[in-house]
């Protein structure tokens, strides 16, 4: 057992103004969800203007942090100003199509006002949607203009590469509007019913992170687009229960083992709307993961993935000759993780590609014919994403976790020759970076566990230029009155049964009571593509701080199967979910039992989504370790979940029936010993409410008592201030009752 404290990293944090212990205010649940946000000024969607003279971003209003406006920081005069007040463009509740509501849920976007925007290539216009219509902001006039005004809803709007057109989806067809004369061009016409043109299907959005179904060529002459036919997908009646009504939906949901959509890939010419169809092969039961045009404007790349997700081909389609080639092929005995790290160089001779073929995600340089030139990065650490390539200097910029898996950093490495990898951002914080198109500067959004995000402009060597949003923890910051009572978590490592390293963090009260000892809540996610033990700001950590102030110890451990640790760390869950994950969480409890301030009879567990599944599996399979549990929106039966996610980890039900049976919670429900609370949104279209009701019925039939809380109208993420406050109060009350903790928040 090895404990490593990150004291040297914490010492690197800036000095902040803190309230003294005598005047510090205790956190309350009401304050966690009240305005202004305790995160302070937290700009999102940060972007450089094309000429690099401005940085634009979205920021919530002070009086309502869930309503966003469009702002700019002008780098010429170092001034901030509001560009578009969303309230002035449209006030009141937005009326959105069901398709757009679902799309936002897939993107995990929540709020009102301006939630997404983009620059035109010439830097003169900004495009954004509100209330189902499209608007653009003209920097010259300083005014917003409505681009569409129809009864139908326009979604997935984009500027064309040169800025001469705006494209969008309307009523399941692809359109473009000329900004020169306002002429509208309908590019597809057969959309409707089960046919959708230019739109990403459910699993593409939810599981592949592909939110669009069309791609412009660089010369604006062609658009590649998907045509999906949902008719093969099983139609199920899904209900969404609201406070005053029940809505029934005939939803085509691709349950694991059943049919997916039929997908086609077309290329439509803007001039005459002629469509050429790309031959995707004889096997129609496939996924189209990505598409992107090469810099010659005639060649379209697309990523073809087999149903088993063990083979991925990067294919090149020549739109002139209609010929295509396979540039490279990735294979795996388990599954292949998708990524967006494909970059075609301006020299039109090379491209960069990311692969996990050596066990960790790294960057590789190829020539355009698909011949490997060299591996650019290597080592027992992962590249997160490719940020840019400065071909003139021969430098590749990327985000990764070379120095520590707990923090994301910005790095540079030579492109064509071997050379040292240089970290650009400072240790002691996690960084989210946006690189300018001229590669001279970058936006650095940095944070630490108890340091809300600040945003700086830096030169590409890392040197400081100016604050875009300092978000200083001074007397005016909303978090300052609570700072002195916040605790720094202890970071450490344990060993899994196979010898792999498990990272944990431990929040403990400032004043430990070793006589009475403290209850523990294990906060868990535990599933793929997620990492919880990091040194970065997240608002939910304030809930942990609140619980610590109530006398709880909070423990988090990233078990095998979780993200940013390499493929070897993920693969043990293949074909058997809820096995090694539970074993690793038990390792964590065994460590907790060695601490003299922990009460081993009061260790509980809480998680949401996959974490909700983990809470159930630990309560059912390891009740001697976990004495009480809260399970939020849990998957209970993997046969009820979708194809792409479930088959990636469990394979097809026909080839792994036993794995599906043993990965469901039902065979183990009889093992429930302690108190259990299950909550679920009653309009959840991701983890359907059926997951909860099936478990409710089994537990009732087995005579197992449990508690439940359901939220009418809430989707998977249970958004909204009132819902969130009620949810966290419910969770807190549950643990307080069963662990005999008296609430210190006098309002409850």
Secondary structure as UniProt FT lines:
FT   HELIX           7..10
FT   TURN            11..12
FT   TURN            21..23
FT   HELIX           29..32
FT   TURN            38..39
FT   STRAND          44..48
FT   TURN            50..51
FT   STRAND          54..61
FT   TURN            62..63
FT   STRAND          64..74
FT   TURN            75..78
FT   STRAND          79..84
FT   HELIX           86..89
FT   HELIX           98..107
FT   STRAND          112..113
FT   STRAND          117..119
FT   TURN            121..122
FT   STRAND          125..130
FT   TURN            131..132
FT   STRAND          133..138
FT   TURN            139..142
FT   STRAND          143..146
FT   STRAND          154..159
FT   TURN            161..162
FT   STRAND          165..170
FT   TURN            171..172
FT   STRAND          173..178
FT   TURN            179..181
FT   STRAND          184..186
FT   TURN            193..194
FT   STRAND          195..197
FT   HELIX           202..208
FT   STRAND          214..216
FT   TURN            218..219
FT   STRAND          222..229
FT   HELIX           230..232
FT   STRAND          235..241
FT   STRAND          246..252
FT   TURN            256..257
FT   STRAND          262..269
FT   TURN            270..272
FT   STRAND          275..277
FT   STRAND          286..293
FT   TURN            295..296
FT   STRAND          299..306
FT   TURN            307..308
FT   STRAND          311..318
FT   TURN            319..321
FT   STRAND          324..331
FT   STRAND          342..344
FT   TURN            346..347
FT   STRAND          350..355
FT   TURN            357..358
FT   STRAND          362..367
FT   TURN            368..369
FT   STRAND          372..375
FT   STRAND          383..390
FT   TURN            391..394
FT   STRAND          395..400
FT   TURN            405..406
FT   STRAND          409..414
FT   STRAND          422..423
FT   TURN            427..428
FT   STRAND          430..435
FT   TURN            437..438
FT   STRAND          441..448
FT   TURN            449..450
FT   STRAND          451..459
FT   TURN            460..461
FT   STRAND          464..469
FT   TURN            475..476
FT   TURN            478..479
FT   HELIX           480..485
FT   STRAND          490..495
FT   TURN            497..498
FT   STRAND          501..507
FT   TURN            514..516
FT   STRAND          518..524
FT   TURN            528..529
FT   TURN            539..540
FT   HELIX           541..549
FT   TURN            550..551
FT   STRAND          553..558
FT   TURN            560..561
FT   HELIX           567..571
FT   TURN            572..575
FT   TURN            577..578
FT   HELIX           580..592
FT   TURN            593..594
FT   TURN            596..597
FT   STRAND          598..608
FT   HELIX           610..621
FT   TURN            623..625
FT   STRAND          628..632
FT   HELIX           638..640
FT   HELIX           643..650
FT   TURN            653..655
FT   HELIX           657..663
FT   HELIX           666..671
FT   STRAND          675..681
FT   TURN            682..683
FT   TURN            685..689
FT   HELIX           690..701
FT   TURN            702..703
FT   STRAND          707..711
FT   TURN            712..713
FT   TURN            716..717
FT   HELIX           721..738
FT   TURN            739..740
FT   TURN            746..747
//
